[in-house]
Amino acid sequence: MMTFFEISTLEMWPDMMFAAIDAVGYDKQPVEKNSPFVSMLYVMYIFIVTFFIMNLFVSVIVDKFNEQIKKRQGSADFTDSQKEWVKLMRLLMMCSPKMIPVEPINCFRLQCFRVAQSQAFEYIVMVGIIFNTFFLCIDYH
């Protein structure tokens, strides 16, 4: 049982697997690579126990944890319509209105503002970033 526990925790399992491969029998000297098919048993055990059953165990723990959180928050007793209302309120809290920038009064600032707000300026900046990235990537000038 201790061997199975150590294999399922993945703690030093290769050493145990190699010892099992070399094992011949009770009170006999180990022979190197005596039964290599034992390694397949170890690998199958690791896949079945460690990856499948341990994941089920962890999922039950997480599910119980989430259930306790819902009980503490009081949402476990909500009806479906109340849960839908809470989702809607959370969605409304995350949404924010789009800010519309105010145009400046000064003539020079207004021209700079219009240039910065134009689509062409955005494309020029993007092309500049792409060229800069390209020149940073090359090895020679």
C-alpha positions in Angstrom: 0.0 0.0 0.0 2.9 2.3 0.7 4.2 1.8 -2.8 0.8 2.6 -4.3 0.6 5.7 -2.2 4.0 6.9 -3.3 3.3 6.2 -6.9 0.0 8.1 -6.7 1.7 11.1 -5.2 4.4 10.9 -7.9 7.1 11.1 -5.2 10.2 9.1 -6.3 8.1 6.8 -8.5 10.9 6.2 -11.1 13.2 4.7 -8.5 10.4 2.4 -7.3 9.6 1.4 -10.9 13.2 0.6 -11.7 13.4 -1.5 -8.5 10.3 -3.4 -9.6 11.7 -4.0 -13.1 14.9 -5.4 -11.6 13.1 -7.6 -9.1 13.4 -11.4 -9.6 11.7 -12.9 -6.6 11.7 -13.1 -2.8 15.2 -13.4 -1.3 16.8 -13.3 -4.8 19.4 -11.0 -6.2 17.9 -8.3 -8.6 18.7 -8.7 -12.3 18.9 -5.6 -14.4 15.9 -5.1 -16.7 14.4 -8.5 -15.7 10.8 -7.7 -16.6 10.4 -4.4 -18.6 6.7 -4.8 -18.9 6.3 -3.8 -15.3 7.0 -0.3 -16.4 3.8 -0.3 -18.4 1.9 -1.3 -15.3 3.4 1.7 -13.5 2.6 4.1 -16.3 -1.0 2.8 -16.5 -1.4 3.1 -12.8 -0.2 6.7 -12.9 -2.6 7.6 -15.6 -5.6 6.0 -14.0 -5.0 6.9 -10.4 -3.1 10.2 -10.5 -4.6 11.9 -13.4 -8.2 10.6 -13.2 -9.1 9.7 -9.6 -7.1 12.5 -8.0 -8.7 15.0 -10.4 -12.1 13.7 -9.3 -11.1 14.1 -5.6 -9.9 17.7 -6.2 -13.1 18.5 -8.1 -15.3 17.3 -5.2 -13.2 19.5 -2.8 -13.6 22.5 -5.1 -17.3 21.9 -5.5 -17.8 21.7 -1.7 -15.7 24.8 -1.3 -17.9 26.8 -3.8 -21.0 25.5 -2.1 -19.8 26.8 1.3 -19.0 30.2 -0.3 -22.5 30.4 -1.7 -24.0 29.5 1.7 -21.9 32.3 3.4 -22.8 34.8 0.8 -26.5 33.9 1.0 -26.8 33.2 -2.7 -27.6 29.5 -2.2 -31.2 30.4 -1.2 -31.8 32.7 -4.2 -34.5 31.8 -6.8 -33.6 31.6 -10.5 -35.1 35.1 -11.1 -33.1 36.5 -8.2 -29.9 35.0 -9.5 -30.6 36.4 -13.0 -31.2 39.9 -11.4 -27.8 39.6 -9.6 -26.1 38.7 -12.9 -27.7 41.7 -14.6 -26.6 44.1 -11.8 -23.1 42.8 -12.0 -23.1 43.3 -15.8 -24.4 46.9 -15.4 -21.7 47.6 -12.8 -19.0 46.5 -15.3 -20.4 48.6 -18.2 -19.3 52.2 -18.3 -20.5 54.9 -20.7 -18.1 55.9 -23.4 -16.4 59.2 -22.7 -16.7 61.7 -25.5 -13.7 64.1 -25.5 -14.4 67.8 -25.4 -12.9 69.9 -28.2 -10.6 72.6 -27.0 -11.3 76.3 -27.7 -7.8 77.4 -28.6 -7.1 77.3 -32.4 -3.7 75.5 -32.2 -4.9 73.0 -29.6 -8.0 72.3 -31.7 -5.9 71.5 -34.8 -3.7 69.1 -32.7 -6.8 67.5 -31.2 -8.3 66.9 -34.7 -5.0 65.4 -35.9 -4.8 63.1 -32.9 -8.4 62.0 -33.3 -8.1 61.2 -37.0 -7.9 57.7 -38.3 -4.9 58.5 -40.5 -2.9 59.5 -37.4 -3.7 56.1 -35.9 -2.4 54.3 -39.0 0.7 56.4 -39.1 1.5 55.6 -35.5 0.9 51.9 -36.2 3.2 51.9 -39.2 5.9 53.6 -37.1 5.6 50.9 -34.4 5.9 48.2 -37.0 9.0 49.8 -38.6 10.5 50.2 -35.2 9.9 46.6 -34.3 11.3 45.5 -37.7 14.5 47.6 -37.1 14.9 46.2 -33.6 14.7 42.7 -35.1 17.4 43.0 -37.7 21.1 42.2 -36.8 22.8 44.7 -39.1 22.2 48.3 -39.9 
